[in-house]
Every structure is written in C-alpha cells, then in structure tokens.
Amino acid sequence: MTETDVFKALADPTRRAIFEKLAAGRMNASALRDGMAISQPAMSQHLAVLRAAGLVREERQGRFVDYEVDPDGLAVVADWLAKYRAYWPARIDALKALLKEMDQ
C-alpha cells in the first residue's frame, strides 16, 4: 500500500463517511449502512477498496464480519505529511518577516 492508494480510497465521499463511522468503533456492514443510501453490494465494494488501501481490517466470527480502522494505514499518511512539516515553519517565518517589513 502506498499513500496514493490511501488518498485514492479516501477521495470518494462515501468511503470517507464509512471510514469516519469506523473511527468511532468496530461495526458490521449493516450498521455501517444505517443512515446511508447505499446498497449492500456497494458497501462491500467500498469496504474492499478501504481494505486494499490498508485503512480498514475485518474480523470474521463464523458468518459475521466486523470492520474497524487499521491504524497502520494511517501511518502511511503520517509519513507522507512528515515530509512537509519542515516546510511550514520556514514559510511562516518568511511571512512574519514580510509582514513586519510591510508595517515599517
């Protein structure tokens, strides 16, 4: 899984809504569908994309399946963001200097 896979998976608003629901805790597909205008096959497809991206994992108990957020999937995003953390302080300092200059 790459950050591209993660961002593609989360680019879809329905998948983001599913992911946000799972952030509240483990659920089965039926519970995830509550309040959403989505068919069971569509839910299964969205969950498959989230699983393939490493954002969601499933736990099977007999014929029942529960889904939950896989924190390792978010580590890919955190690593990607870490590359840009050093960029912002320098840019903010430059903006502060420019604003100070403009005040004089």
GIPE-V182614 format. One record per helix or strand of 2 or more residues. SS is the DSSP state (h for helix, s for strand). FROM is the first residue (numbers start at 1). LEN is the number of residues. If there is no record, write none. Layout:
BEGIN
ss:SS from:FROM len:LEN
ss:SS from:FROM len:LEN
END
This chain:
BEGIN
ss:h from:3 len:9
ss:h from:13 len:11
ss:s from:27 len:2
ss:h from:29 len:5
ss:h from:40 len:13
ss:s from:56 len:6
ss:s from:64 len:6
ss:h from:71 len:33
END
